[in-house]
Amino acid sequence: MSSEAVGAIFTNKLGGLGDDARQLKLERERHEDCAAWLTHGSEWQEWSTSLKSVDGSGPLKQALWIRGSLGTGKTTAMCRAREVLHLPFAQFRVVSYFCTASGANEARPKEETILRSLVQKLSLKPDLSVDKLAQKLHQRTTEGLQQPPTVSNWRKVFEELVSKADQKIVVLIDALDECDSPRTLEGFSKEYETPWKDMPFFFLCSSRYYIQVETYLPGNTLHIFEVTPKLTEREIGNYIDTEVEYRRNKMLSHDSIFYETRQETPLQDMKDALKRKANGIRDATKLLEDINNVSSKSEEMDKLAGLYERLWDSNCF
């Protein structure tokens, strides 16, 4: 079997669970400066300076942890980081894992899930062939005794892929708090405490406060970026204003109370309520979808009535 064929099978069979990074992208036209507070911060500047350092001179802090409360824009910041890091002719390679488990019934990633996704991406070459290390792991699962790889197997391949890389590797993992247990983070982080000193490996992660990343990573390798509601409050407001106005043209064919001529009060009331009560950009977007995703006037009226009811309840109680 050709290496290209193995590559196709490998990427299809061994994809990362819940890794919807392709769906998590910023709308550049409308939100070009989204999460600029991250890239303008001193923590990012110091971390990225170490990343771009050629000779490795000066203090080398390889890890950057973005932490904050629910709804403060951590995932938005991680999307921004990935976009900024994907530079043409960069001397490093970015591999990312976005954990999108958001409900009790959704499968939460384990250490093996994250490693599998990272190995899949690291092993795929520009010509769509697969690194021999990953090919051997794939053959182990499909030939002979067909032994399923263990976490140790995945970890070993990951470390070897990083150590043999001809450029620095940036591993970006969003929402570590969505993992199945703290042991997942401990298993992923603690194993690399020693190898980091000799590996071209940089780490960028996000989570809520209760995931104590500093207990797993060496203190002298870690930057911590605090995301506070005050830091992102203005950005959420700008996001709501921009998205509401963006939907105006789409609603011209409907008799929307929010966009009627000389009836600006309902629209402003909705914006104000979203800014006061929405629990971050995710909840604001969910409410705004009630305006946008309609197929008929009757359906629109039903959804708008429900939206108004929720906004009324949130302001009265």
Secondary structure, DSSP 4 states (H G I P E B T S, - for coil): --HHHHHHHHHHHTPPTTB-GGG----TTT-TTTTHHHHTSHHHHHHHHHHH-SS--S----EEEEEE-TTSSHHHHHHHHHHHH--TT-SEEEEEEEB---STTSPPP-HHHHHHHHHHHHHB-TTS-B-HHHHHHHHHHHSTT-PPPPHHHHHHHHHHHHHT-SSEEEEEEE-GGGSS-HHHHHHHHHTTTTGGGGS-EEEEEEE-TTS-GGGTS-GGGEEEEEE-HHHHHHHHHHHHHHHHHHTTGGGTTTT-GGG-TT-HHHHHHHHHHHHHH--SHHHHHHHHHHHHS-SSHHHHHHHHHHHHHHHHHHHH-
